[in-house]
Amino acid sequence: MPTTRSFQELHGRVTARSGATERLAALRNDTLLEIGLFELRRALEVSQSDLAVALEISQSAVSQLERAGDLKVSTLRNYLEGLGARLELLAVFDDDEDRAVPIHITRSAVLQ
């Protein structure tokens, strides 16, 4: 018969390991940095139906956008504008200088 353990017991065993607290904190921060469209919309307490009305698309189209693995920049921009946000792009170079360069794409360039 399988044994069950409480969350507190498992948590205690994991955090007792050397460096576990730091690793868990780093994972938590990484997770917060990568929020999906669904989570963003839900955090703003906007329904798919309300967003669909704002974007002039169907509720099922909003659902498809949220599940898509690869979006056009213009689609992402429209989605975010429907939530009252704006899209900003940043090119980050992983070199010795840790450079970050804002990328400006005009609306006409996106539409072409």
Buried (B, 14 or more C-beta within 10 A) or exposed (E): EEEEEEEEEEEEEEEEEEEEEEEEEEEEEEEEEEEEBBEBBBEEEBEBEBBBBBBEBEBEBBEEBBEEEEBEEBBBBBBBEBBEEEBEEEEEEEEEEEEEEEEEEEEEEBEE
